[in-house]
């Protein structure tokens, strides 16, 4: 029986949160922690999934989208009519799903890549991004696809959602990632911001426009390998995140501590806020009372091989 092993890196949003949902650019990176998916052909029509989160069994014709494997099952269900056999699927991860490293995007990309290799379907990187993004949106309702692009391509990616573009940038700063101790799911965070600004549409639009401009400044600085100007854009982006109201006391403490360090050029929230992580650009440091997660930006994107 044939087996395919696919892996995809986790990712970290660097700049452009919220604005990327409205057509502005985002800067996102892959990290050196990955999710692995081993897909092994069966001789019957059963689907068995196993990971540290639990186990799931069904038949191809009876696939239901259920936790904790919603993204994997959504991929399989979309190809159910083309599956001649069932699979045993084993999932392992080098990072916790509780931390915002885009585990959903990584497992979706890895599953799609393994399945396409099994079915002998060749996709270019943009097609893989589009399919993975469609799965994410189908399952959770919202998603820009920026995290998917980093998972597919690796490195630092300049991404826009529509029209979909994904460009790798040769820029590799050191980063420090500090976890606040809890996170709010992205769709919930987006709903909170939407509710908070429902009667302040012009103010919201102005903030989003400024986030887009600051992100474009960061992209230009990254392409020039100018860390000082990049840091200025990061600081501006963080001020705008504060205006969106997505900070917490914990994130404030982390960002202030990062900015007080001589090793850190600038710091900001990573992702949709209301918890999760902050990222500092510079030498890795630790902050009392918070978890420092050692990660590096990784140039290696999604990979798959027959085993």
Secondary structure, DSSP 8 states (H G I E B T S, - for coil): --EEEEEEEEEEEEE-TTGGGGT--EEEEEEEEEEEEEEEE-SSSEEEEEETTEEEEEEGGG----TT-HHHHHHHHHTGGG-SS-EEEEEEESS-TTSSS-HHHHHHHHHHHHHHHHTT----HHHHHHHHHHHHHHHHS---SHHHHHHHH-SEEEEETTTTEEEEE-----EEEEE-S----HHHHHHHHHHHTTT-HHHHHHHHHHHHHHHHHHHHHHHTT-HHHHHHHHHHHHHHHHHHT---HHHHHHHHHHHHSTTEEEEEEESS-SSSEEEEEES----TTSEEE---B-----EEEE-
